[in-house]
Amino acid sequence: MASQYKFNPDEMNFNRLDNRFGVRFRRVMIYVFAALFIAFVLNILFIILFDSPKERMVRSENKEMQRQYEVLQERKATVDTVFKEINQTDENIFRLIFETEPAPSNVSTFSSIPYEEMKTLTDREVVMFTANRIDSLLDKTRDEQMDYDILRIKSEGKAEMLPHIPAIQPIENQDLTRTASGFGYQMHPIYKIMKFHQGMDYTAPVGTPVVATGDGVVDEIERTRRGSGNRIVIDHGYGLKSVYAHLNDIEVRRGQTVTRGEIIGTVGNTGLSAGPHLHYEVLFNSKPVNPVNFYFLELTPEAYNQMITLSKNSGQSFD
């Protein structure tokens, strides 16, 4: 094999290269390891900076699952709100009409398991949790049956009271489009502060008929440009009263007997009001209660649930 030389600029001459096998092998291995190291570093950078098709698919599935979970959480919150109002309605019916308390519940409370924790449970733990929830629902069913047994017994002799209960909406609102704000803390439209709203607001044009929600006697009539504006209070007896505020016209007189569905006035914009609407309240023993709990003669279960959601989501009252 011919000798190989390499020019040495420091000595200004050619030096003979060492071409022994061991030297050449060592030189090749250095090149190989250098190439492998560079390839390894590039591979790591590629993994960090770019997702594989499978990783992109998994990431997309995780985002979709997270979105669905958030939607389910929102739906659960809505259902919880509706059930809370339904329970309040049950309590009102028991106390007002049947003069008793609902049967105490012996159902154990099982809180829902967060999504992240659910993934760490074994199959056996998931099955046990589900079985306990089913047992809880069966116990709740037995409690409800007990409540209805009490209702059947207490309902005897209460027929004369039913026409006096304010059990319909005060204006025509079958499609619920006039539901503006509900019972509870709402943003005041003028003062811009959170204030307890003692009734429900219904938006409607000035002159829209307002009806009595139950049989009773006109207890108060007030005509003023302040506060609640033109107002009617009907005494239904049994500790129940209904209030109709911000009216335009008043078509009844104090002491007059009215029946459910009878026109007593029209919607207006009198008093401290942000726009034409009717403010409606129900009082029991002089304390305000949520009017939505009394619409059981007019609303279907679906409409009742929608009414609760609408009244909770408004956020601002009209007075």
Summary of the structure (lengths in Angstrom):
residues: 319
radius of gyration: 37.5
end to end distance: 106.2
largest distance: 130.8
contacts: 875
relative contact order: 0.11
helix: 40%
strand: 23%
